[in-house]
Amino acid sequence: MDRFGLEGLVNVKDLGRGELKTEFLVEEFALKIGKEGTSIAVFDRVTVSIEAVREESTGKQKVKMLLVEPKVN
């Protein structure tokens, strides 16, 4: 579905179990993540799952996006 655009922070801790090796590639404005070196650059199209999460402190809902594609190993 290409009709909607969302932007948000990339939380590397949410991409896998434990600590993932992460490198920021300055010239490419990209992150190189995981053992296989999956690269995600600014404005790359990715597939995410979207869910609503209630913040405990305020009771308000916010959107949580989790990366589905490309896979990070």
N, C-alpha and C positions, 0 to 999 in steps of 0.2 A: 504494500500500500504506500504509494508515494504522495498522497495528498496532504499529509501533515508533516510538519517539521518541529522537532523539539530539540532543545539544547540543554545540556547539563554537564555536571562534572563527571570525570572518569575516576571512580574510586577503585583503584587497583586491588584493594583488599577484598572487594566483592566479586572479583573475577575468578577466584579459585581458592583452594584450601591452602592455608599457610601463607608464607611470604613468597611472592613471585619476584624473580629478577626483572627489574624494570630499568630502561634506559631512555632518556629523552634525546631525540635526534634534532638538534637545534636547526640545522639548515633546512630540514624537511618539515618542521613543526609536527613531529610525530613521536609516538611512544612505541618502543620496541619492548614487548612483554612476553615473559615465559621462556621456557627452555627452547622452543622452536623459533622464538623471535618474531612472533606475530606483530605486525606493524599496523598502527591505527593513527592516521594523520588528521589534522584539522580539516573539516568539511568532507571527510570520507563518509559514504553511505554505509550504515551498519544496520543490522536487524536487532531489535531489542524486545524484551517482554516488558509490559507496563502494568504496574499495580498501584493501587491507592494504599497508603500507609498512614495510620493515625499517629501523630506525634503525641507522646505521653504528656509532655509538659504543657502543651497548649490545647490539646484535644482536636486540633485542626488536621485535616488530611492533606497529604502532599503526594506527589507522583514519584514513584521509585522505578528507575529503568535499569534493567539488567541486560548485559550484552549476551546475545545469542549467537550471532555471526559477525565477524569471523570468530572461530573457536580459539581460545587461549589455553595452551597446555604448558 
